[in-house]
């Protein structure tokens, strides 16, 4: 294709509202040449708006494609790890709960076992750990909620009772914070903070000593380097 023919084709495509990229996909010329040829032929406002719409659709299509790829990748990892790890052995369940307690549990009181979190799934695992690794009866478990003054207290009690399958008769009077939930940006605080509480000195001491034994063992490993 001669330069004259190429130039005519480029201008025709431009008048049709094509972008630089679209034109270069049809006519193989350099960007600099294209810029010179099209200088007298800017896109109209309507054409610019259409180009922007096309770009937006292309961006959204790209995002959707990447989202699907990510979800497919995560689903693959989920299945691989689930098949590799689950179900946990009794020993691994005890260790998993011990590490959860190390991070989220009450370590100050000598007789209170308590795991606090805003995530119901964390509390569900904690309850399972109490029942199956620590052999704590459900009737010994109490629920303590930290809520905000602008929350519907009864609604939140009902929510956590349903989530953890613990009757409302085992709920301690909730602590109501003076601040408002509407002032908190974090999404995780939608239902306040829930604590799964049990009073048992012997079990609490075993938990703390279990955590201490792990800490001491790996501290010595690091110190030996």
CORVEN-V731257 format. One record per pair of residues at least 24 apart in sequence whose ideal C-beta (glycine too) atoms are under 7 Angstrom apart, sorted by the first residue. I is the first residue (numbers start at 0). GAP is how many residues later the second one is. Records with the same first field share a line. If there is no record, write none. Layout:
BEGIN
I: GAP ; GAP
END
This chain:
BEGIN
6: 30
9: 24 ; 27 ; 28
10: 26 ; 30
13: 24 ; 27
14: 26
16: 26 ; 30 ; 33
18: 32
92: 36 ; 39 ; 40
93: 39
96: 32 ; 36
97: 109 ; 112 ; 113
99: 25 ; 26
100: 106 ; 110
101: 109
106: 101
109: 91 ; 94
110: 88 ; 89 ; 90 ; 93
111: 85 ; 87 ; 92
112: 85 ; 87 ; 90 ; 91 ; 94
113: 81 ; 82 ; 83
114: 80 ; 81
115: 77 ; 79
116: 76 ; 77
117: 70 ; 71 ; 75
118: 69
119: 43
122: 41 ; 71 ; 73
123: 40
125: 70
126: 37 ; 69
129: 66 ; 68
133: 69
135: 62 ; 67
137: 28
139: 58
140: 25 ; 29 ; 55 ; 57
141: 28 ; 30 ; 55
142: 27 ; 28 ; 29 ; 51 ; 53
143: 28 ; 51 ; 53
144: 29 ; 47 ; 49
145: 29 ; 31 ; 46 ; 47
146: 27 ; 29 ; 30 ; 45
147: 29 ; 31 ; 32 ; 33 ; 44
148: 27 ; 28 ; 29 ; 31
149: 30 ; 31 ; 32
150: 30 ; 41
155: 35 ; 36
158: 32
159: 31 ; 34
END
